């Protein structure tokens, strides 16, 4: 027996003002249906390889990486692990406006669910691989506050057998200072500078492999199916978007919000694809945060990723140069990069305020208001244009965004 329609669905058919919602998806054009399908997890391609990390899909490396990810000893004070900011029940993110490790950073923690599908990492793309990204917080004085020599000794003292089964023999670290690196304290930097080049190289190799192990684990963190995905699946199957429990059904307000998302509001211009991000960089006029230094986003990140010794071209990468396409053809000089940031995935975002790269907006209402008004950018040029949304349209859009977190 066919299950009964929910009462709200039957009522919607009778109310002309809500006819937009339909109940069987008949109000979506074929073009809209194609766009909706492209946003669904059903369209997520297989996990792309990482030629710069030959251990990316090694189960032993991933197991070691998982252990390291949750190990608080990855900070010299024994307090901060990767999992301190990347919380499992928050799509591996936290709820803070600014990341908090040993100190407080200048930006929000980004979610890790689905991160391995992207070509650039961090809000500004200042790293070009997941393993290079994993290394960066370890040396940041506000995050883990460690040094490369510290991490090499840490691996040798605690995980030597597991490390050597995966990466080969550890170097002799007996003459390496207990803590030395190019981004440490003045004393730690001096100790690093005093080390012979071949010794620095050996430490760098262990440090890089640590990052490759963590990245192998992070590649397993995939986005979870949401109510939107179930709706899209039913729509693609040309069925009434409603299962016997009503789990795939959308209320009229949610359908109207979806139409706005892919239409008038133009959200899907940047929040596109099954991860709901285009992995590019955009200036959307987000205001600065009082007390924080000026943040130019992608403009300064280009030089950082180019200079990173752990980038795809570097000696610790496993990729041949011809496999480093993103880095080879990276745009380096473009005025549109000023204050441009990567749009994060919207999956789960409705339950993870605040929003933007430094937590500038406390609620989805504030986010929608900003995009509706399209204020001028503090510097550079915003890509936004006023949307002229009605109050009801704003609420419809928010109603849809919540389906990406249910």
C-alpha positions as CSV (number, residue, x, y, z in Angstrom):
1,X,0.0,0.0,0.0
2,X,1.3,3.5,-0.9
3,X,2.0,5.5,2.2
4,X,-0.1,8.5,2.9
5,X,1.2,12.0,2.2
6,X,2.0,14.0,5.3
7,X,-0.8,16.4,6.1
8,X,1.3,19.5,5.2
9,X,2.0,18.0,1.8
10,X,-1.6,17.4,0.9
11,X,-2.5,20.9,2.2
12,X,0.3,22.5,0.1
13,X,-1.3,21.2,-3.1
14,X,-4.5,23.0,-2.2
15,X,-2.9,26.3,-1.4
16,X,-2.0,28.2,-4.5
17,X,0.5,30.4,-2.7
18,X,2.5,27.3,-1.8
19,X,2.1,25.6,-5.2
20,X,5.8,26.3,-5.8
21,X,6.6,23.5,-3.4
22,X,4.6,20.8,-5.3
23,X,5.3,17.6,-3.6
24,X,6.6,15.5,-6.4
25,X,9.2,17.8,-7.8
26,X,7.1,18.7,-10.8
27,X,7.8,22.4,-10.4
28,X,11.5,21.9,-11.1
29,X,12.7,22.4,-14.7
30,X,15.0,19.8,-16.2
31,X,17.9,22.3,-15.8
32,X,17.1,22.7,-12.2
33,X,16.9,19.0,-11.7
34,X,20.3,18.6,-13.3
35,X,21.8,21.2,-11.0
36,X,20.2,19.6,-7.9
37,X,21.6,16.3,-8.9
38,X,25.1,17.8,-9.3
39,X,24.9,19.0,-5.7
40,X,24.0,15.6,-4.3
41,X,26.5,13.3,-2.7
42,X,25.4,10.8,-5.4
43,X,27.5,12.9,-7.7
44,X,30.6,12.8,-5.5
45,X,33.4,11.3,-7.7
46,X,35.9,8.7,-6.3
47,X,38.5,10.0,-4.0
48,X,41.2,11.5,-6.2
49,X,44.8,10.2,-5.8
50,X,47.5,12.4,-4.3
51,X,50.6,11.8,-6.4
52,X,52.6,13.9,-3.9
53,X,51.9,11.3,-1.2
54,X,52.6,7.7,-2.1
55,X,51.3,6.6,1.3
56,X,48.0,8.4,0.8
57,X,46.0,5.1,0.5
58,X,48.2,2.9,2.7
59,X,46.1,1.4,5.5
60,X,49.0,1.2,7.9
61,X,49.8,4.9,7.2
62,X,46.2,5.8,7.8
63,X,46.1,3.9,11.1
64,X,49.3,5.6,12.3
65,X,47.8,8.9,11.1
66,X,44.6,8.3,13.1
67,X,46.7,7.7,16.2
68,X,48.7,10.8,15.7
69,X,45.6,12.9,14.9
70,X,44.2,12.4,18.4
71,X,47.5,12.4,20.3
72,X,47.8,15.5,22.6
73,X,51.6,14.9,22.8
74,X,51.7,16.5,19.3
75,X,52.2,19.8,21.2
76,X,55.1,20.2,23.5
77,X,52.8,21.1,26.4
78,X,50.9,17.8,25.9
79,X,47.5,19.6,25.5
80,X,46.8,20.1,21.8
81,X,46.0,17.4,19.3
82,X,44.7,17.8,15.8
83,X,41.4,16.5,17.2
84,X,41.3,19.4,19.7
85,X,40.0,21.8,17.1
86,X,38.7,19.2,14.6
87,X,35.9,17.6,16.6
88,X,34.4,14.4,15.3
89,X,30.8,15.3,16.2
90,X,31.2,18.7,14.4
91,X,32.4,17.4,11.0
92,X,35.9,17.8,12.4
93,X,35.5,21.5,13.1
94,X,34.8,23.4,16.3
95,X,32.3,26.1,17.2
96,X,34.7,28.9,17.9
97,X,35.0,32.1,15.9
98,X,38.8,31.7,15.9
99,X,40.8,28.5,16.3
100,X,42.2,27.9,19.7
101,X,45.3,25.8,20.4
102,X,48.2,26.8,22.5
103,X,47.1,30.4,21.7
104,X,44.3,31.9,19.6
105,X,44.6,32.2,15.8
106,X,43.2,34.7,13.3
107,X,40.8,32.4,11.5
108,X,38.2,29.8,12.1
109,X,38.9,26.1,12.1
110,X,37.8,24.6,8.7
111,X,35.8,21.3,8.6
112,X,37.7,18.3,7.4
113,X,34.7,16.2,6.1
114,X,35.4,15.8,2.4
115,X,38.6,17.9,2.5
116,X,40.6,15.4,0.5
117,X,38.6,16.1,-2.7
118,X,39.9,19.6,-2.9
119,X,43.2,20.9,-4.5
120,X,43.9,23.8,-2.0
121,X,43.9,23.9,1.7
122,X,43.2,26.5,4.4
123,X,40.9,29.4,3.8
124,X,43.4,31.0,1.5
125,X,44.9,27.9,-0.2
126,X,48.4,28.5,1.2
127,X,49.1,24.7,1.0
128,X,48.6,22.5,-2.0
129,X,48.3,19.0,-0.4
130,X,46.6,17.6,2.6
131,X,49.9,16.4,4.1
132,X,51.5,19.8,3.7
133,X,48.4,21.3,5.3
134,X,48.7,18.9,8.2
135,X,52.3,20.0,9.0
136,X,51.5,23.7,9.1
137,X,49.6,23.9,12.5
138,X,52.3,21.7,14.1
139,X,54.8,24.6,13.8
140,X,52.4,27.5,14.3
141,X,53.1,29.1,17.6
142,X,49.4,29.7,18.2
143,X,48.4,26.1,17.4
144,X,50.7,23.2,18.4
145,X,53.8,25.3,18.9
146,X,56.3,22.5,18.1
147,X,59.4,22.3,15.9
148,X,60.5,19.8,13.3
149,X,63.2,18.4,15.5
150,X,60.7,17.9,18.3
151,X,58.4,15.9,16.0
152,X,61.3,13.8,14.6
153,X,62.3,12.9,18.2
154,X,58.6,12.3,19.1
155,X,58.2,9.8,16.3
156,X,61.5,8.0,17.1
157,X,60.7,7.8,20.8
158,X,57.1,6.6,20.5
159,X,56.3,5.2,17.1
160,X,59.7,4.0,15.7
161,X,58.5,0.4,14.8
162,X,55.3,1.5,13.1
163,X,57.0,4.4,11.3
164,X,59.8,2.1,9.9
165,X,57.3,-0.5,8.7
166,X,55.7,2.1,6.6
167,X,58.4,4.7,5.7
168,X,61.7,2.8,6.1
169,X,64.5,3.2,8.6
170,X,64.6,6.3,10.8
171,X,67.7,8.4,10.7
172,X,70.1,8.7,13.6
173,X,68.8,11.6,15.6
174,X,71.3,11.4,18.4
175,X,73.0,14.6,17.4
176,X,69.8,16.5,16.6
177,X,68.7,19.1,19.2
178,X,65.6,18.2,21.1
179,X,63.8,21.2,19.7
180,X,64.9,23.1,16.6
181,X,63.1,24.5,13.6
182,X,62.7,27.5,11.2
183,X,59.6,28.8,13.0
184,X,60.4,28.2,16.6
185,X,61.7,30.5,19.3
186,X,64.8,32.5,18.6
187,X,66.9,29.8,20.3
188,X,65.1,27.0,18.4
189,X,65.7,28.8,15.1
190,X,69.4,29.3,15.9
191,X,69.7,25.6,16.7
192,X,68.1,24.8,13.4
193,X,70.4,27.1,11.5
194,X,73.4,25.5,13.1
195,X,72.4,22.0,12.0
196,X,74.2,20.6,8.9
197,X,72.1,20.6,5.7
198,X,72.0,16.8,5.5
199,X,70.7,16.7,9.1
200,X,68.0,19.2,8.4
201,X,67.0,17.1,5.4
202,X,66.7,14.0,7.5
203,X,64.5,15.8,10.0
204,X,62.4,17.3,7.3
205,X,61.9,13.8,5.8
206,X,60.5,12.4,9.1
207,X,58.4,15.5,9.5
208,X,57.0,15.2,6.0
209,X,56.2,11.5,6.6
210,X,54.3,12.4,9.8
211,X,52.1,14.8,7.7
212,X,51.6,12.1,5.1
213,X,50.4,9.7,7.7
214,X,47.9,12.2,9.1
215,X,46.7,13.0,5.6
216,X,46.2,9.3,4.9
217,X,43.8,9.2,7.8
218,X,42.1,12.5,6.9
219,X,41.3,11.1,3.4
220,X,38.9,8.7,5.1
221,X,36.8,11.6,6.5
222,X,33.9,11.8,4.0
223,X,30.8,13.9,4.0
224,X,27.7,12.3,5.5
225,X,24.4,12.0,3.6
226,X,21.8,14.6,4.5
227,X,18.1,15.1,4.0
228,X,18.9,17.1,0.9
229,X,20.7,14.2,-0.6
230,X,17.8,11.9,0.0
231,X,15.5,14.5,-1.6
232,X,17.8,14.8,-4.6
233,X,18.0,11.0,-4.9
234,X,14.2,10.7,-5.0
235,X,13.9,13.6,-7.4
236,X,16.5,12.1,-9.7
237,X,14.6,8.8,-9.6
238,X,11.4,10.7,-10.7
239,X,9.7,9.7,-7.5
240,X,7.7,11.6,-5.1
241,X,10.5,13.0,-2.8
242,X,9.0,11.3,0.2
243,X,9.8,7.9,1.7
244,X,7.5,5.9,4.0
245,X,8.9,7.8,7.0
246,X,8.9,11.2,5.2
247,X,12.7,11.4,5.6
248,X,13.3,12.5,2.0
249,X,10.4,15.0,1.9
250,X,10.8,18.7,1.6
251,X,8.4,21.2,3.0
252,X,7.2,23.9,0.5
253,X,9.5,26.5,2.3
254,X,12.5,24.2,1.8
255,X,11.7,23.7,-1.9
256,X,11.4,27.4,-2.4
257,X,14.7,27.9,-0.6
258,X,16.4,25.3,-2.8
259,X,15.1,27.2,-5.9
260,X,16.5,30.4,-4.5
261,X,19.8,28.6,-3.8
262,X,20.3,27.5,-7.4
263,X,18.5,30.5,-8.9
264,X,17.9,34.1,-7.7
265,X,20.3,34.0,-4.7
266,X,23.1,32.5,-6.8
267,X,24.5,30.5,-3.9
268,X,25.4,27.6,-6.1
269,X,27.8,29.8,-8.1
270,X,30.4,29.2,-5.5
271,X,28.8,26.6,-3.3
272,X,28.7,24.1,-6.1
273,X,29.3,20.4,-6.7
274,X,28.5,17.6,-4.2
275,X,30.8,19.2,-1.5
276,X,29.1,22.5,-2.0
277,X,32.3,24.4,-2.7
278,X,34.1,25.3,-6.0
279,X,37.5,25.2,-4.2
280,X,38.3,28.6,-5.7
281,X,38.8,31.9,-4.0
282,X,36.3,34.8,-3.8
283,X,36.1,38.3,-2.3
284,X,32.6,38.6,-0.9
285,X,33.1,41.8,1.0
286,X,33.3,40.1,4.5
287,X,34.2,42.8,7.0
288,X,37.5,42.6,9.1
289,X,37.5,41.7,12.8
290,X,38.5,44.5,15.1
291,X,41.8,43.7,16.7
292,X,43.0,41.3,14.1
293,X,45.7,42.2,11.5
294,X,44.6,42.9,7.9
295,X,43.9,39.6,6.2
296,X,44.4,39.7,2.4
297,X,43.5,36.0,1.9
298,X,44.6,34.5,-1.4
299,X,46.7,37.5,-2.3
300,X,49.4,36.6,0.2
301,X,48.9,32.9,0.1
302,X,50.2,32.6,-3.4
303,X,53.7,33.5,-2.3
304,X,53.4,31.2,0.7
305,X,52.4,28.1,-1.2
306,X,55.1,28.8,-3.8
307,X,57.8,29.0,-1.1
308,X,56.6,26.0,0.9
309,X,59.4,23.3,0.9
310,X,56.7,20.7,1.3
311,X,54.7,21.7,-1.8
312,X,54.2,19.5,-4.8
313,X,57.4,20.6,-6.5
314,X,59.5,20.1,-3.3
315,X,62.0,17.4,-2.6
316,X,59.7,15.7,-0.1
317,X,56.9,15.3,-2.6
318,X,56.5,12.0,-4.3
319,X,55.0,13.6,-7.4
320,X,56.8,14.2,-10.7
321,X,56.6,17.9,-11.7
322,X,54.1,17.2,-14.5
323,X,51.6,15.9,-11.9
324,X,51.6,19.2,-10.0
325,X,49.1,20.9,-12.3
326,X,47.4,23.1,-9.7
327,X,50.8,24.6,-8.7
328,X,52.1,24.8,-12.2
329,X,49.2,26.8,-13.5
330,X,48.3,28.7,-10.3
331,X,47.2,32.3,-10.9
332,X,49.8,34.5,-9.3
333,X,48.9,38.1,-10.2
334,X,45.3,39.0,-10.2
335,X,43.6,41.9,-8.5
336,X,40.6,39.6,-7.7
337,X,42.7,37.7,-5.2
338,X,42.7,40.5,-2.7
339,X,40.7,39.4,0.3
340,X,39.6,36.3,-1.6
341,X,38.9,33.2,0.5
342,X,37.7,29.7,-0.3
343,X,34.0,29.0,0.3
344,X,33.8,26.2,2.8
345,X,31.4,23.3,2.3
346,X,27.9,24.2,3.5
347,X,27.3,20.6,4.5
348,X,26.5,20.7,8.2
349,X,27.1,24.5,8.3
350,X,23.6,25.3,9.8
351,X,24.6,23.6,13.0
352,X,28.1,25.2,13.2
353,X,27.9,29.0,13.8
354,X,29.6,31.4,13.7
355,X,30.4,31.9,10.0
356,X,33.1,33.3,7.6
357,X,36.9,33.0,7.9
358,X,37.1,34.7,11.2
359,X,33.7,34.1,12.6
360,X,32.3,37.5,11.5
361,X,28.7,36.5,11.5
362,X,26.9,34.8,14.4
363,X,23.9,33.3,12.5
364,X,22.6,32.2,9.1
365,X,20.4,35.2,9.2
366,X,23.4,37.5,9.4
367,X,25.1,35.6,6.5
368,X,22.0,35.9,4.3
369,X,21.6,39.6,5.1
370,X,25.3,40.2,4.1
371,X,24.9,38.4,0.8
372,X,21.5,40.2,0.2
373,X,23.0,43.6,0.8
374,X,26.3,43.0,-0.9
375,X,28.3,45.8,0.8
376,X,31.5,47.1,-0.6
377,X,34.7,45.1,0.3
378,X,37.1,46.6,2.8
379,X,39.8,46.2,0.1
380,X,39.8,44.7,-3.3
381,X,36.4,44.3,-5.1
382,X,33.5,42.2,-3.9
383,X,32.0,39.7,-6.3
384,X,28.6,40.2,-4.8
385,X,25.6,42.1,-6.2
386,X,22.5,43.0,-4.2
387,X,19.9,40.2,-4.3
388,X,16.7,42.1,-3.2
389,X,15.4,39.2,-1.3
390,X,12.1,39.5,0.6
391,X,12.0,38.6,4.2
392,X,10.1,35.4,3.3
393,X,12.7,34.5,0.7
394,X,15.4,34.9,3.3
395,X,13.6,32.5,5.6
396,X,13.1,30.1,2.7
397,X,16.8,30.1,1.9
398,X,17.7,29.4,5.6
399,X,15.1,26.6,5.7
400,X,16.8,24.9,2.8
401,X,20.3,25.4,4.3
402,X,19.2,23.5,7.4
403,X,18.4,20.5,5.2
404,X,22.1,20.3,4.5
405,X,22.7,19.5,8.2
406,X,19.9,17.0,8.9
